[in-house]
Amino acid sequence: MLAHPGQMSACYFLALILIVALLLWLPVSSREFGSTSPHVAIFTAVSALSTCGIPVVNTAVHWTIFGQAVILIAVQLGGLGVMTFASMIAIATSRHIKVSQRLLTATELGATKLSEVKSIITVVLVSTFAIEAITFAALFPGLYRSNGGRVGRTVWQSLFYAVSAYNNTGFTPDATGLVVNSWGVGLPIMASAFCGTIGFPVILNVFRTTRARRSPRHWSLHTKLTLVTTIVVVAVSLLWFLAAEWNNATLFPGADDSKRFRYALSAAVMPRSAGFDITWVPQVSEQTKVFMSAVMFIGTGSSSTGGGIRVTTFVVLLLICRAALLNQRDITVFHRRLPRQVRLMAVSVAFTCLMAVYVGAIALIIATGCTFGDAIFEASSAFSLGGYSVGVASPDSPASLYILAVLMLVGRLGPMTIAYTTSKTRPQSVVRYPEETIGVG
């Protein structure tokens, strides 16, 4: 394991899945008589720890308060990152982190230097609990009114939504799921989910720049690309839902123009990773399902609570295409040149993830007989940790649950971590072969 730090991440993650699944399998976790099906318990554990949040049973109806608490803790651990939590234990017990642990944590959190690991862990903890606390306080008044003044129920729902929103997990503590019926409830959840998608390195960079009283032009290239691309993707999604689904009575039930904009904004923010209120998803048009699949596949920021190939990977692919078509030697953006390794990594990650989604979709078609469009949607949602479902995931089809669970594992760990886990380090060859061009395009 010390020779291959990626294996440590996979082992920690699998161990947590086993523990959470066993807790959910206990009779005390279910409101129904007896124990929960092992397939449902394992799938729910993976869904919670991966911060995907695809529910195959109604969270409020099926799970007891104990079961919901187990899911909530799993979501929090998944959002913080398995190796972040392991590093916290290492700091508390030995006051230092071994080099192998630092390398793994640096990969998990997107740090560029080993010396940044402790700083990023601090920012992870502070930003996570601070944003969740703010979200809890902002949600309490609106939920208090909707619950008819029941304090205990309001406290639990506010806490559950605050953790689920920031960690971009679609589990909800009420039987009907989240319906954005007021700005008092919808806006804090959307804002918290948006913060969770930009990634810890961005939060760290913005915090340091602000503390130094520097303008945004001093932000790192990673921060600029993440924020700009995220805003563009959300804006395009908003315009898409307003244009393509304007007359959709399920998405916009009897709404005026103001409410339509509010619902469309929620639909634009949530599918990238959050997955709240899945009731309207099966009723959207086929072209919107394809669009949502693409948005989920692009995903969120690097080292965030979300998934996908990441917005930075997506924009690097666009820059590579631009440079190739214009016959440019260097790939530049914001007066910076992207190194060759970044370009190779972006292409490798995008292709590997695309193949994972494609193979997963074919497996779903074989296991369930669903359409290709629904299979692509479900596979993209599981891999990108989007949390949306069109009904392919079902307790009646254990095969579909395990296929989606594998996709969620790949999406949470990342293809590069899995590659490092299964591969062996080989010395670089001292021989460089002659270069020869081939025909492409």
C-alpha positions as CSV (number, residue, x, y, z in Angstrom):
1,M,0.0,0.0,0.0
2,L,2.8,2.4,0.8
3,A,4.2,1.8,-2.7
4,H,0.8,2.4,-4.2
5,P,-1.0,5.2,-2.2
6,G,-4.0,4.9,-4.5
7,Q,-4.8,1.6,-3.0
8,M,-5.2,3.2,0.4
9,S,-7.9,5.5,-0.9
10,A,-9.8,2.5,-2.4
11,C,-9.5,0.5,0.8
12,Y,-10.7,3.3,3.0
13,F,-13.7,3.9,0.8
14,L,-14.6,0.2,0.5
15,A,-14.3,-0.2,4.3
16,L,-16.7,2.7,4.9
17,I,-19.1,1.3,2.3
18,L,-19.1,-2.0,4.2
19,I,-19.7,-0.3,7.6
20,V,-22.5,1.9,6.3
21,A,-24.2,-0.9,4.4
22,L,-24.2,-3.1,7.5
23,L,-25.7,-0.3,9.6
24,L,-28.5,0.3,7.0
25,W,-29.1,-3.5,6.8
26,L,-30.0,-3.6,10.5
27,P,-33.7,-3.8,11.4
28,V,-33.4,-0.6,13.5
29,S,-32.7,1.3,10.3
30,S,-35.9,0.4,8.5
31,R,-39.5,1.3,9.3
32,E,-40.7,-1.8,7.5
33,F,-40.8,-5.2,9.2
34,G,-37.4,-7.0,9.1
35,S,-34.2,-5.9,7.5
36,T,-33.7,-3.9,4.4
37,S,-32.7,-5.9,1.3
38,P,-28.9,-6.2,1.1
39,H,-29.0,-4.8,-2.5
40,V,-30.8,-1.7,-1.3
41,A,-28.5,-1.3,1.7
42,I,-25.3,-1.6,-0.4
43,F,-26.6,0.7,-3.1
44,T,-27.7,3.3,-0.6
45,A,-24.3,3.2,1.2
46,V,-22.4,3.7,-2.1
47,S,-24.9,6.4,-3.2
48,A,-24.4,8.3,0.1
49,L,-20.6,8.0,0.4
50,S,-20.1,8.9,-3.2
51,T,-22.4,11.9,-2.7
52,C,-24.5,10.8,-5.6
53,G,-27.8,10.5,-3.8
54,I,-29.9,8.4,-6.2
55,P,-32.7,7.0,-3.9
56,V,-34.2,3.7,-4.7
57,V,-36.5,3.8,-1.7
58,N,-38.2,6.9,-0.2
59,T,-35.8,8.2,2.4
60,A,-38.4,9.5,4.8
61,V,-40.8,6.6,4.5
62,H,-38.4,3.6,4.4
63,W,-35.6,4.7,6.8
64,T,-36.0,5.4,10.5
65,I,-34.3,8.4,12.1
66,F,-31.4,6.1,12.9
67,G,-31.1,5.1,9.2
68,Q,-31.4,8.7,8.1
69,A,-28.7,9.7,10.5
70,V,-26.4,6.9,9.1
71,I,-27.0,8.2,5.6
72,L,-26.4,11.8,6.7
73,I,-23.0,10.9,8.3
74,A,-22.1,8.9,5.2
75,V,-22.9,11.9,3.0
76,Q,-20.7,14.2,5.2
77,L,-17.8,11.8,5.1
78,G,-18.1,11.4,1.4
79,G,-18.2,15.1,0.9
80,L,-15.1,15.8,3.0
81,G,-13.3,13.1,1.1
82,V,-12.2,9.7,2.5
83,M,-8.5,10.6,2.5
84,T,-9.2,14.0,4.0
85,F,-10.8,12.2,7.0
86,A,-7.9,9.8,7.2
87,S,-5.5,12.7,7.2
88,M,-7.4,14.3,10.0
89,I,-6.9,11.2,12.1
90,A,-3.2,11.2,11.3
91,I,-2.8,14.8,12.3
92,A,-4.7,14.2,15.6
93,T,-2.7,11.2,16.5
94,S,0.8,11.9,15.3
95,R,0.8,15.7,14.6
96,H,2.2,15.0,11.1
97,I,1.4,13.3,7.9
98,K,3.6,10.8,6.2
99,V,4.8,11.6,2.7
100,S,2.8,8.8,1.2
101,Q,-0.3,10.1,2.9
102,R,0.4,13.6,1.8
103,L,0.8,12.5,-1.8
104,L,-2.6,10.8,-1.7
105,T,-4.3,13.7,0.0
106,A,-2.7,16.2,-2.4
107,T,-4.2,14.2,-5.3
108,E,-7.6,14.0,-3.6
109,L,-7.8,17.7,-2.9
110,G,-6.0,19.1,-5.9
111,A,-3.0,20.5,-4.1
112,T,0.0,21.4,-6.2
113,K,2.5,21.2,-3.3
114,L,2.8,18.8,-0.4
115,S,3.2,21.8,1.9
116,E,-0.4,22.9,0.9
117,V,-2.0,19.7,2.2
118,K,-2.5,20.9,5.8
119,S,-3.8,24.3,4.7
120,I,-6.3,22.7,2.3
121,I,-7.5,20.3,5.0
122,T,-8.1,23.3,7.2
123,V,-10.0,25.1,4.5
124,V,-12.0,22.0,3.8
125,L,-13.2,21.7,7.3
126,V,-13.8,25.4,8.0
127,S,-15.5,26.1,4.7
128,T,-17.6,22.9,4.9
129,F,-19.0,23.5,8.3
130,A,-19.3,27.2,7.9
131,I,-21.3,27.0,4.7
132,E,-23.5,24.2,6.2
133,A,-24.1,26.3,9.3
134,I,-25.1,29.3,7.2
135,T,-27.4,27.1,5.1
136,F,-28.9,25.7,8.2
137,A,-29.7,29.2,9.6
138,A,-31.0,30.4,6.2
139,L,-33.3,27.3,5.8
140,F,-34.8,27.3,9.3
141,P,-37.3,30.1,9.0
142,G,-38.8,28.9,5.7
143,L,-39.0,25.2,6.8
144,Y,-40.4,26.3,10.2
145,R,-43.3,27.9,8.4
146,S,-43.9,25.0,6.1
147,N,-43.8,22.6,9.1
148,G,-46.4,24.5,11.0
149,G,-44.1,25.5,13.8
150,R,-42.8,22.1,14.7
151,V,-39.3,22.9,16.0
152,G,-37.9,19.3,16.2
153,R,-38.9,18.4,12.6
154,T,-37.6,21.8,11.4
155,V,-34.2,21.4,13.0
156,W,-33.8,17.9,11.6
157,Q,-34.8,18.9,8.0
158,S,-32.7,22.1,8.1
159,L,-29.7,20.0,9.2
160,F,-30.3,17.3,6.6
161,Y,-30.9,19.7,3.8
162,A,-27.8,21.8,4.8
163,V,-25.5,18.8,4.7
164,S,-27.1,17.3,1.5
165,A,-27.1,20.6,-0.4
166,Y,-23.4,21.5,0.2
167,N,-22.3,18.0,-0.5
168,N,-24.5,17.8,-3.6
169,T,-26.4,14.7,-2.6
170,G,-30.0,14.3,-3.5
171,F,-31.2,12.6,-0.3
172,T,-34.1,14.4,1.3
173,P,-35.7,14.0,4.8
174,D,-39.3,14.5,3.7
175,A,-41.5,12.0,1.9
176,T,-42.3,14.3,-1.1
177,G,-38.8,15.4,-1.8
178,L,-37.6,19.0,-2.2
179,V,-40.0,21.3,-4.1
180,V,-38.6,24.8,-4.6
181,N,-41.8,26.6,-3.8
182,S,-40.2,29.7,-2.2
183,W,-37.0,31.7,-2.4
184,G,-36.7,31.1,1.4
185,V,-36.1,27.4,0.9
186,G,-34.9,27.1,-2.7
187,L,-32.3,29.9,-2.7
188,P,-30.2,28.8,0.3
189,I,-30.1,25.2,-1.1
190,M,-29.1,26.4,-4.6
191,A,-26.4,28.7,-3.2
192,S,-25.0,26.0,-1.0
193,A,-25.0,23.4,-3.8
194,F,-23.3,25.9,-6.1
195,C,-20.6,26.5,-3.4
196,G,-20.0,22.8,-3.1
197,T,-19.4,22.4,-6.9
198,I,-16.6,24.9,-7.3
199,G,-14.1,22.8,-5.3
200,F,-11.8,23.2,-2.3
201,P,-8.8,24.5,-4.2
202,V,-10.9,27.4,-5.6
203,I,-12.2,28.3,-2.1
204,L,-8.6,28.2,-0.8
205,N,-7.3,30.4,-3.6
206,V,-10.2,32.9,-3.3
207,F,-9.7,33.0,0.5
208,R,-6.0,33.7,0.3
209,T,-6.4,36.3,-2.4
210,T,-9.1,38.1,-0.4
211,R,-7.1,38.0,2.8
212,A,-4.2,39.5,0.9
213,R,-6.5,42.2,-0.4
214,R,-5.8,41.4,-4.0
215,S,-8.2,41.8,-6.9
216,P,-9.7,38.8,-8.7
217,R,-7.2,39.2,-11.5
218,H,-4.6,37.7,-9.1
219,W,-6.7,34.5,-8.9
220,S,-5.0,31.3,-10.1
221,L,-5.7,30.0,-13.6
222,H,-7.5,27.1,-12.1
223,T,-9.8,29.4,-10.2
224,K,-10.6,31.6,-13.2
225,L,-11.4,28.7,-15.5
226,T,-13.5,26.9,-12.9
227,L,-15.6,30.0,-12.0
228,V,-16.0,31.2,-15.6
229,T,-16.9,27.8,-17.0
230,T,-19.3,27.0,-14.1
231,I,-21.2,30.3,-14.6
232,V,-21.4,29.7,-18.4
233,V,-22.7,26.1,-17.9
234,V,-25.4,27.2,-15.4
235,A,-26.4,30.1,-17.7
236,V,-26.7,27.9,-20.7
237,S,-28.7,25.4,-18.7
238,L,-31.0,28.1,-17.5
239,L,-31.7,29.3,-21.0
240,W,-32.2,25.7,-22.2
241,F,-34.9,24.9,-19.6
242,L,-36.7,28.2,-20.2
243,A,-36.7,27.6,-24.0
244,A,-37.1,23.9,-24.3
245,E,-39.4,23.2,-21.4
246,W,-41.4,26.4,-21.2
247,N,-44.8,24.6,-21.7
248,N,-43.9,21.6,-19.5
249,A,-46.7,21.4,-16.9
250,T,-44.7,19.0,-14.7
251,L,-41.6,21.2,-14.5
252,F,-43.6,24.5,-14.3
253,P,-46.9,23.5,-12.6
254,G,-49.3,26.4,-13.0
255,A,-46.5,28.9,-12.6
256,D,-46.3,32.5,-13.6
257,D,-43.2,34.0,-15.3
258,S,-41.5,34.7,-11.9
259,K,-42.0,31.1,-10.7
260,R,-41.0,29.7,-14.1
261,F,-37.6,31.5,-13.8
262,R,-37.2,30.2,-10.2
263,Y,-38.0,26.6,-11.2
264,A,-35.7,26.9,-14.3
265,L,-32.9,28.2,-12.1
266,S,-33.2,25.3,-9.8
267,A,-33.3,22.9,-12.7
268,A,-30.2,24.6,-14.1
269,V,-28.2,24.3,-10.9
270,M,-29.3,21.0,-9.4
271,P,-28.6,18.5,-12.3
272,R,-24.9,19.3,-12.3
273,S,-24.5,17.3,-9.2
274,A,-27.2,17.9,-6.5
275,G,-30.1,15.8,-7.6
276,F,-32.9,17.3,-5.4
277,D,-36.6,16.9,-6.5
278,I,-36.4,14.2,-9.1
279,T,-40.1,14.0,-9.6
280,W,-40.1,16.1,-12.8
281,V,-37.1,14.4,-14.5
282,P,-38.9,11.4,-16.2
283,Q,-41.5,13.9,-17.7
284,V,-39.0,16.2,-19.6
285,S,-38.5,15.9,-23.3
286,E,-36.0,13.5,-24.8
287,Q,-33.7,16.3,-26.0
288,T,-33.6,17.7,-22.5
289,K,-32.6,14.3,-21.1
290,V,-29.7,14.3,-23.6
291,F,-28.8,17.8,-22.6
292,M,-28.9,17.0,-18.9
293,S,-26.7,13.9,-19.6
294,A,-24.1,16.2,-21.2
295,V,-24.3,18.7,-18.3
296,M,-23.9,16.0,-15.7
297,F,-21.0,14.4,-17.6
298,I,-19.2,17.8,-17.6
299,G,-19.8,17.9,-13.9
300,T,-18.4,20.3,-11.3
301,G,-15.1,21.8,-10.2
302,S,-12.0,19.7,-9.5
303,S,-11.8,18.3,-5.9
304,S,-15.4,19.3,-5.2
305,T,-18.2,17.4,-3.6
306,G,-19.6,16.7,-7.1
307,G,-18.4,14.5,-10.0
308,G,-18.1,14.4,-13.8
309,I,-15.0,14.9,-15.9
310,R,-14.8,18.4,-14.2
311,V,-15.4,21.8,-15.8
312,T,-11.6,22.4,-16.1
313,T,-11.2,19.2,-18.1
314,F,-14.0,20.3,-20.4
315,V,-12.6,23.7,-21.1
316,V,-9.1,22.3,-21.7
317,L,-10.6,20.0,-24.3
318,L,-12.2,23.0,-26.0
319,L,-8.9,24.9,-25.9
320,I,-7.1,21.9,-27.4
321,C,-9.7,21.8,-30.2
322,R,-9.3,25.5,-30.8
323,A,-5.5,25.2,-31.0
324,A,-5.7,22.3,-33.4
325,L,-8.2,24.0,-35.7
326,L,-6.2,27.2,-35.8
327,N,-2.9,25.4,-36.0
328,Q,-1.5,27.1,-32.9
329,R,1.6,25.8,-31.3
330,D,0.7,26.6,-27.7
331,I,-2.6,26.4,-25.8
332,T,-3.1,29.7,-24.0
333,V,-5.8,31.2,-21.9
334,F,-5.9,34.2,-19.6
335,H,-2.3,35.0,-20.7
336,R,-1.1,31.6,-19.5
337,R,0.2,28.6,-21.4
338,L,-1.1,25.1,-20.4
339,P,1.6,22.5,-19.9
340,R,1.7,19.3,-22.0
341,Q,0.9,17.1,-19.0
342,V,-2.3,18.9,-18.3
343,R,-3.4,18.5,-21.9
344,L,-2.6,14.8,-21.9
345,M,-4.4,14.3,-18.6
346,A,-7.6,16.1,-19.8
347,V,-7.8,13.9,-22.9
348,S,-7.1,10.7,-20.9
349,V,-9.7,11.5,-18.2
350,A,-12.4,12.5,-20.7
351,F,-11.9,9.4,-22.9
352,T,-11.8,7.1,-19.9
353,C,-14.9,8.5,-18.4
354,L,-16.8,8.5,-21.7
355,M,-16.0,4.8,-22.1
356,A,-17.1,4.1,-18.5
357,V,-20.4,5.8,-19.1
358,Y,-20.9,4.1,-22.5
359,V,-20.1,0.6,-21.2
360,G,-22.3,1.2,-18.1
361,A,-25.2,2.2,-20.4
362,I,-24.9,-0.9,-22.5
363,A,-24.8,-3.0,-19.3
364,L,-28.0,-1.3,-18.1
365,I,-29.7,-2.0,-21.4
366,I,-28.8,-5.7,-21.2
367,A,-29.9,-5.9,-17.5
368,T,-33.1,-4.0,-17.7
369,G,-34.1,-3.6,-21.3
370,C,-34.4,0.2,-21.0
371,T,-34.0,2.5,-23.9
372,F,-30.5,3.8,-24.9
373,G,-31.5,7.4,-23.9
374,D,-32.6,6.4,-20.4
375,A,-29.5,4.2,-20.0
376,I,-27.1,7.0,-21.0
377,F,-29.0,9.4,-18.7
378,E,-28.8,6.9,-15.7
379,A,-25.2,6.1,-16.4
380,S,-24.2,9.7,-16.7
381,S,-26.1,10.6,-13.5
382,A,-24.4,7.7,-11.5
383,F,-20.9,8.4,-12.8
384,S,-21.1,12.2,-12.4
385,L,-22.8,11.8,-9.0
386,G,-25.8,13.8,-10.3
387,G,-28.4,12.0,-8.2
388,Y,-31.1,12.0,-10.9
389,S,-33.0,8.9,-12.1
390,V,-35.5,8.1,-14.8
391,G,-36.5,4.9,-13.1
392,V,-33.9,2.5,-14.4
393,A,-32.5,2.1,-10.9
394,S,-35.0,-0.2,-9.1
395,P,-34.9,-2.5,-6.1
396,D,-36.6,-5.1,-8.4
397,S,-33.5,-5.1,-10.6
398,P,-30.4,-5.8,-8.4
399,A,-28.2,-6.0,-11.5
400,S,-29.0,-2.4,-12.3
401,L,-28.2,-1.3,-8.7
402,Y,-24.8,-3.0,-8.8
403,I,-24.0,-1.5,-12.3
404,L,-24.8,2.0,-11.1
405,A,-22.9,1.4,-7.8
406,V,-19.8,0.6,-9.8
407,L,-20.2,3.8,-11.9
408,M,-20.6,5.8,-8.7
409,L,-17.4,4.3,-7.3
410,V,-15.5,5.2,-10.4
411,G,-17.0,8.7,-10.4
412,R,-16.1,9.2,-6.7
413,L,-12.6,7.8,-6.8
414,G,-11.9,9.1,-10.3
415,P,-10.4,7.2,-13.2
416,M,-6.9,8.3,-12.5
417,T,-7.0,7.1,-8.8
418,I,-8.2,3.7,-10.0
419,A,-5.5,3.6,-12.7
420,Y,-2.8,4.4,-10.0
421,T,-4.3,1.7,-7.8
422,T,-4.2,-1.1,-10.3
423,S,-1.0,-0.1,-12.2
424,K,2.6,-0.6,-11.3
425,T,5.2,2.1,-11.4
426,R,7.6,1.6,-14.3
427,P,10.8,3.5,-15.0
428,Q,10.8,5.7,-18.0
429,S,12.6,4.4,-21.0
430,V,15.8,6.1,-22.0
431,V,15.1,5.3,-25.6
432,R,13.1,7.8,-27.7
433,Y,11.8,6.4,-31.0
434,P,11.6,8.4,-34.2
435,E,8.6,10.6,-34.7
436,E,6.2,10.0,-37.5
437,T,2.9,11.7,-38.3
438,I,-0.4,10.0,-39.1
439,G,-3.6,11.2,-40.7
440,V,-6.3,12.5,-38.4
441,G,-9.5,14.4,-39.1
